[in-house]
Amino acid sequence: MSLRNYIDKIKPNFEEGGKLHAFRSVFEGFETFLYVPNDTAKNGVNIHDSFDSKRMMIMVVIALVPALLFGMYNVGYQHFALAGMLGQATFWSKFWFGFLAVLPRLIVSYVVGLTIEFIVAQWKHEEIQEGFLVSGFIIPLIVPATTPLWILAIAVAFSVIFAKEIFGGTGMNFLNVALITRAFIFFAYPSVITGETVWVVDHAICGLGADIDGMTAATALGTAATTAAAPAFSMDMVWGFIPGSVGETSVIAIALGALLLLYTGIASWKTMLSVFAGGICMALVFNQWGPDNAMAQMPWYEHICLGGFCFGAVFMATDPVTSARTEVGKWIYGLLIGMMAITIRVMNPGYPEGMMLAILLMNCFAPLIDYCVVQHNVNKRAKRVTVKK
């Protein structure tokens, strides 16, 4: 209660006529982050509860925590394994190594993104939006732990400005902000996010680990794209003890987040299920009639476990702002994402990870899908009216 009382005490300074009125949006942003607003609609008929958009975003962040924690551990695990020190390394040394590698990227993501959000809110005299709470958390999870901080900062700034604020802010963007960050890095600095030397940290951090000379550690998808044989399936692909982006390797950790999102009703089970269905169907099609390469012959369960397929299906395809919103549209949208992701993997050996491009492409078509579904329903009802007459 003391914090609530203190906030109420200083609040008049930020209201109209107060000496800190210029920072009203910043104050409101922090206040509504800590406490549910008491404001209610003054006109019209509305139903209000305590589960506002900030609370929803925080719930998504909680769902992401298992992927983050396991990702931190796996960053340390991969480093010590490549350094030949896995036997001597303890659980906590692996975790703290990964923690120290990932934390700066999480901080840069939030500092750069939220600073831009604060500046834009002040400039437009609007309330600070909460959308970047999730985007800022996802960004460090979908890039390698070796991504230079300055490149990450540039990519975050680009995505927040050109994929979000330029369209009007939270709820107005039609492209996933976190994926635009990854796409910017991929096309502007491809050596940072592709190849065999970016997936494992090759140097000691704060006395933990060791410097590794001549390190190479390709992802399973990268290996399949450059060789003639699909990787042998192992439970490490499910648990996540493989090289890859920080939060994308563990199917188990992602599944825990998915259960929370489905239980709370935040994510659409139709979108999520249809992404997996589309991916599995397309993988089976390529198994039977695909080209003669390792990607086409890879079993469907490996396609699902490897790369960012699970993470994208659970946390990014289900983004309520950039995905389809009609019930039928969710099925179509998800199926096309799954099918497109596997198609890109198989048909483009230079880009073995197809989930990012598949989701961004379908972000562009989501409004069209919804329009067609709505128009189809309108036409059906119009025909019924005509028949009755």
Secondary structure, DSSP 8 states (H G I E B T S, - for coil): -HHHHHHHHHHHHHSTTSTTGGGHHHHHHHHHHHS------SSS-----S--HHHHHHHHHHHHHHHHHHHHHHHHHHHHHHTT-TTT--HHHHHHHHHHHHHHHHHHHHHHHHHHHHHHHHHHT----STHHHHHHHGGGSS-TT--HHHHHHHHHHHHHHHTGGGTSTTT-SS-HHHHHHHHHHHHSHHHHSSSSSSS--S-BTTBS---SS-----HHHHHHHSSS-----THHHHT-SSSSTTTS-HHHHHHHHHHHHHHT-S-HHHHHHHHHHHHHHHHHHHHH--SSHHHHS-HHHHHHSTTHHHIIIIITT-TTTS--SHHHHHHHHHHHHHHHHHHHHH-TT----HHHHHHHHHHHHHHHHHHHHHHHHHHHHHHHHHH-
